[in-house]
Amino acid sequence: MTYLEVDNLSKRFGKTPVFQDIHFQIAEGELVTLLG
């Protein structure tokens, strides 16, 4: 079962793209860490 789904996520600071077109799914019970 999908707990969280992200589709087509993008982020910019002003005109500078940080990331674009991010897709991921997190299942129920999964532990996920995002490092930047």
N, CA, C and O atoms as a GROMACS GRO file, in nm:
protein
  144
    1MET      N    1   0.084  -0.118   0.000
    1MET     CA    2   0.000   0.000   0.000
    1MET      C    3   0.090   0.125   0.000
    1MET      O    4   0.183   0.134   0.080
    2THR      N    5   0.062   0.218  -0.088
    2THR     CA    6   0.140   0.341  -0.097
    2THR      C    7   0.094   0.440   0.009
    2THR      O    8  -0.024   0.476   0.016
    3TYR      N    9   0.189   0.485   0.091
    3TYR     CA   10   0.162   0.583   0.196
    3TYR      C   11   0.176   0.725   0.143
    3TYR      O   12   0.099   0.814   0.179
    4LEU      N   13   0.279   0.746   0.057
    4LEU     CA   14   0.304   0.877  -0.001
    4LEU      C   15   0.355   0.858  -0.143
    4LEU      O   16   0.443   0.776  -0.167
    5GLU      N   17   0.301   0.933  -0.236
    5GLU     CA   18   0.346   0.929  -0.375
    5GLU      C   19   0.372   1.073  -0.422
    5GLU      O   20   0.288   1.161  -0.404
    6VAL      N   21   0.488   1.094  -0.482
    6VAL     CA   22   0.526   1.225  -0.534
    6VAL      C   23   0.550   1.209  -0.683
    6VAL      O   24   0.621   1.118  -0.725
    7ASP      N   25   0.491   1.297  -0.762
    7ASP     CA   26   0.501   1.287  -0.907
    7ASP      C   27   0.527   1.426  -0.965
    7ASP      O   28   0.450   1.520  -0.942
    8ASN      N   29   0.636   1.438  -1.040
    8ASN     CA   30   0.669   1.562  -1.110
    8ASN      C   31   0.697   1.679  -1.015
    8ASN      O   32   0.649   1.790  -1.037
    9LEU      N   33   0.776   1.655  -0.911
    9LEU     CA   34   0.813   1.758  -0.814
    9LEU      C   35   0.934   1.835  -0.863
    9LEU      O   36   1.032   1.775  -0.908
   10SER      N   37   0.929   1.966  -0.856
   10SER     CA   38   1.040   2.053  -0.898
   10SER      C   39   1.058   2.163  -0.794
   10SER      O   40   0.964   2.202  -0.726
   11LYS      N   41   1.183   2.213  -0.783
   11LYS     CA   42   1.214   2.323  -0.690
   11LYS      C   43   1.320   2.413  -0.751
   11LYS      O   44   1.418   2.365  -0.809
   12ARG      N   45   1.298   2.544  -0.738
   12ARG     CA   46   1.396   2.643  -0.785
   12ARG      C   47   1.416   2.748  -0.678
   12ARG      O   48   1.327   2.774  -0.597
   13PHE      N   49   1.534   2.808  -0.678
   13PHE     CA   50   1.562   2.927  -0.600
   13PHE      C   51   1.585   3.038  -0.700
   13PHE      O   52   1.690   3.044  -0.764
   14GLY      N   53   1.487   3.126  -0.713
   14GLY     CA   54   1.493   3.228  -0.819
   14GLY      C   55   1.486   3.158  -0.954
   14GLY      O   56   1.390   3.085  -0.981
   15LYS      N   57   1.585   3.180  -1.038
   15LYS     CA   58   1.589   3.116  -1.169
   15LYS      C   59   1.677   2.991  -1.170
   15LYS      O   60   1.692   2.926  -1.274
   16THR      N   61   1.735   2.956  -1.055
   16THR     CA   62   1.826   2.842  -1.047
   16THR      C   63   1.749   2.716  -1.009
   16THR      O   64   1.697   2.707  -0.898
   17PRO      N   65   1.741   2.616  -1.101
   17PRO     CA   66   1.674   2.491  -1.066
   17PRO      C   67   1.758   2.408  -0.968
   17PRO      O   68   1.878   2.391  -0.987
   18VAL      N   69   1.693   2.357  -0.864
   18VAL     CA   70   1.760   2.271  -0.766
   18VAL      C   71   1.738   2.125  -0.806
   18VAL      O   72   1.833   2.047  -0.809
   19PHE      N   73   1.615   2.090  -0.837
   19PHE     CA   74   1.582   1.959  -0.894
   19PHE      C   75   1.454   1.975  -0.973
   19PHE      O   76   1.376   2.068  -0.952
   20GLN      N   77   1.433   1.882  -1.066
   20GLN     CA   78   1.311   1.887  -1.144
   20GLN      C   79   1.268   1.748  -1.186
   20GLN      O   80   1.350   1.660  -1.209
   21ASP      N   81   1.137   1.730  -1.195
   21ASP     CA   82   1.074   1.607  -1.240
   21ASP      C   83   1.109   1.487  -1.152
   21ASP      O   84   1.146   1.381  -1.203
   22ILE      N   85   1.098   1.503  -1.019
   22ILE     CA   86   1.126   1.396  -0.923
   22ILE      C   87   0.999   1.312  -0.904
   22ILE      O   88   0.890   1.366  -0.889
   23HIS      N   89   1.016   1.180  -0.905
   23HIS     CA   90   0.906   1.086  -0.883
   23HIS      C   91   0.951   0.983  -0.779
   23HIS      O   92   1.061   0.929  -0.789
   24PHE      N   93   0.867   0.956  -0.678
   24PHE     CA   94   0.895   0.846  -0.586
   24PHE      C   95   0.769   0.806  -0.512
   24PHE      O   96   0.672   0.881  -0.503
   25GLN      N   97   0.774   0.683  -0.457
   25GLN     CA   98   0.665   0.630  -0.376
   25GLN      C   99   0.724   0.577  -0.246
   25GLN      O  100   0.834   0.521  -0.246
   26ILE      N  101   0.652   0.596  -0.138
   26ILE     CA  102   0.692   0.541  -0.009
   26ILE      C  103   0.579   0.450   0.037
   26ILE      O  104   0.463   0.492   0.048
   27ALA      N  105   0.614   0.325   0.064
   27ALA     CA  106   0.515   0.228   0.109
   27ALA      C  107   0.493   0.242   0.260
   27ALA      O  108   0.580   0.292   0.331
   28GLU      N  109   0.379   0.199   0.306
   28GLU     CA  110   0.348   0.203   0.448
   28GLU      C  111   0.450   0.118   0.523
   28GLU      O  112   0.476   0.004   0.486
   29GLY      N  113   0.509   0.174   0.628
   29GLY     CA  114   0.608   0.103   0.708
   29GLY      C  115   0.752   0.127   0.665
   29GLY      O  116   0.844   0.088   0.736
   30GLU      N  117   0.774   0.190   0.550
   30GLU     CA  118   0.910   0.220   0.504
   30GLU      C  119   0.966   0.340   0.579
   30GLU      O  120   0.893   0.431   0.618
   31LEU      N  121   1.097   0.338   0.599
   31LEU     CA  122   1.167   0.450   0.659
   31LEU      C  123   1.254   0.512   0.551
   31LEU      O  124   1.337   0.443   0.491
   32VAL      N  125   1.236   0.642   0.525
   32VAL     CA  126   1.306   0.709   0.415
   32VAL      C  127   1.374   0.834   0.469
   32VAL      O  128   1.316   0.907   0.550
   33THR      N  129   1.496   0.859   0.423
   33THR     CA  130   1.569   0.981   0.458
   33THR      C  131   1.608   1.052   0.330
   33THR      O  132   1.663   0.990   0.239
   34LEU      N  133   1.582   1.181   0.324
   34LEU     CA  134   1.624   1.262   0.210
   34LEU      C  135   1.741   1.349   0.254
   34LEU      O  136   1.730   1.426   0.349
   35LEU      N  137   1.853   1.336   0.185
   35LEU     CA  138   1.973   1.413   0.217
   35LEU      C  139   1.998   1.513   0.107
   35LEU      O  140   1.978   1.484  -0.011
   36GLY      N  141   2.042   1.629   0.144
   36GLY     CA  142   2.068   1.730   0.042
   36GLY      C  143   2.198   1.802   0.063
   36GLY      O  144   2.233   1.890  -0.015
   0.00000   0.00000   0.00000
